[in-house]
Amino acid sequence: MCPFIQKKHNPEVGSRYADAVMEGDGKVVGFVSYSTQTKFVQLLAVSSQCYSQGYGAELLSYAERQIKLGGGDVVKLCITPKNDKAAAFYRRQGYCSSDTLFIKKI
């Protein structure tokens, strides 16, 4: 698929979050912001032109691997209430939920 570029660490939160950007054909396809310290995926975004092509799953898998390499055994994330599309996506990726909090053992 597309290459990842480790873009930056966010100094505003003491370098707790890392952002990985995915590019294809010289354009940003999506990105994921995650923390190996808190084991939390803060944000996952994919360009609307790239939906349903596996990019979101690949970005999420990348963050999961980084969290696991950082010593994590679980990944947590939250979604907006009533975002059924996102809830279905995370369930397909193996996450369990209670309302808007999703958790996956890795």
Rosetta blueprint (number, residue, H / E / L):
1 M L
2 C L
3 P L
4 F E
5 I E
6 Q E
7 K E
8 K E
9 H E
10 N L
11 P H
12 E H
13 V H
14 G L
15 S L
16 R L
17 Y L
18 A E
19 D E
20 A E
21 V E
22 M E
23 E E
24 G E
25 D L
26 G L
27 K E
28 V E
29 V E
30 G E
31 F E
32 V E
33 S E
34 Y E
35 S E
36 T L
37 Q L
38 T L
39 K L
40 F E
41 V E
42 Q E
43 L E
44 L E
45 A E
46 V E
47 S L
48 S H
49 Q H
50 C H
51 Y L
52 S L
53 Q L
54 G L
55 Y H
56 G H
57 A H
58 E H
59 L H
60 L H
61 S H
62 Y H
63 A H
64 E H
65 R H
66 Q H
67 I H
68 K H
69 L H
70 G L
71 G L
72 G L
73 D L
74 V E
75 V E
76 K E
77 L E
78 C E
79 I L
80 T L
81 P L
82 K L
83 N L
84 D H
85 K H
86 A H
87 A H
88 A H
89 F H
90 Y H
91 R H
92 R H
93 Q L
94 G L
95 Y L
96 C E
97 S E
98 S E
99 D L
100 T L
101 L E
102 F E
103 I E
104 K E
105 K E
106 I L
